Amino acid sequence: MKNIVLVILLFMIPLMSHAQLNEYKYIIVPKKFDGFRNENQYQTSTLFKYLLVQKGFEAVYDDALPEDLNANRCLGLLLDFEDLSSMFSTKVILKLKDCNSAVIMATELGKSKEKDFKLAYNEAIKDAFRSFDAINYSYNPKDKDEEPVTLRFKNDVKKLEEPPKETPKNRKEQVAIEEVTPERQTYKSVEPVPSDLKKGENDMAKATPSPMAISDVLYAQEVPNGYQLVDSTPKIRLKLFKTSKPDQYLAKSDEIEGIVYAKEGKWFFEYYVGDQLRVEELNIKF
């Protein structure tokens, strides 16, 4: 009888943890994990955020917290990455911790025997994420049924003065207060300014905005025939296809095609808009 009760309890523990996940609105993904030298090393942070979003969670980076989470840290769980790798294999465990550092959920051990570090961590993380397959997450705040607290102070406020209603007369009086003085008067020329642009070129340039800016950090995720560049959303901004040159790729977005190449340690995207050649610098993290 005792053995049966013990087995039932062992099955109830993970189920209780999974149900408890619904009480949290966010999962916070660190940009840099302990044990790694660089931010988003091996694209781990990007991969974590992508996989969590695929499972239905609202994942955010630790340096871009939403306003409500910034005000109340206990709305979210922090993703902790425990690296148990050895010389011959990569092993990881993922833990979700609340604002008091208590572990709400821990995954099974994810493993990989790939020799390349990037491929190994990618495979081990996806293996550990199989623990989320049985979870049907839906945000359900635990305090939603509680009555709001109302503070009452007897005889503290006798009467609440209402602001005067705006009337056409009030509006006229307010406009009259703004005096016209020489200092407030400005003159703007309305003469046409000559332009070297031919008809249609300016319209085409405006109709095709720049697909990205140098301030955008794009993370390169390896795919069979090259890379896909994703932003922090994560959204695929550009697809790179390998060529015979290691530092040159054919590039394609939803609307534009061109080439991406390396020059003097920097990456550039070169493409045409009509007859106009554009060259833009990219901030790519491989």
C-alpha positions, 0 to 999 in steps of 0.5 A: 500500500505504501509503495502505491502511495509513493508512486502516485506522489511521484507522478503528482509532483511534475503535474503540480509543477506544470500547473503552477507554470500557468500562474506566470506571465513571462519567462525571462531569457538571459542574454549571457549564461554563466560559464559562457564568455560571450553574449548569446554564445552558440546562439543559445539565448536566441534558441531558448526564446524561439523554442519557448515562444513555439511552446506558447510562452511569452519569452523576453530577454533580461535586458528588455523587460516589459513595463509590468514585469519590470514593476513586479519581477514575480510575474515571470520565471527566470530560465536557468541553464545548467551545463553538465557537459563532459569531454565526450558529450554535451549535457544540459538541464533547464530550470525555471526559477521564480522571483525567490530563486525557487525551482518551479520546473526542471527538465530532463537531461538533454544530451548530444555527442556532436563534436561541434559546440554550436551543433552540440548545444543546439541538439542538447537544448532541443532534447531537454525541451522535450519535457515541455511537450506534455505542458499545455500552458495558458496564463492564469494569474492566481490572484485574479479572483481576489477582491481589490483592497479599498482604503477608506479614511473617514471625514478625510475628504469632504468634497471632490471638486470637479474640473470646469467643463470646456465650453466654446466660450472657454476655448475662445478665452484660452486662444485669446491668451496666446498673444501674437508677438514678433518673437513668436512669428516665423517665416517659411519660404514656399518657393519650390526647391529644384531636385535632381531626381527624375520622376518615379525614382523618389517614389520608388525609393520611398515605396521600398524602405530599408529592410534593416538598420545597422542598430538592429542586431541580427543573430545567424542561425545555421540552416542546411544551405547557409544561415537565416538572420533573426532579430530579437523578436525573433523574426527571420529578417534575411536568408543567406545562401552559400556561394563558392566564396566563404565570406559571400552569400546570396541574400533574400528577404520577403521583398528584396534580393541581393548579396551579403559579403564581408569587407574589412571585418564588417558585413554589408548587404548590397541590393538594387531598388529599381536602377538604384544600388544600395549598400547597407552595413549589417550587425551580424552575430555568428 
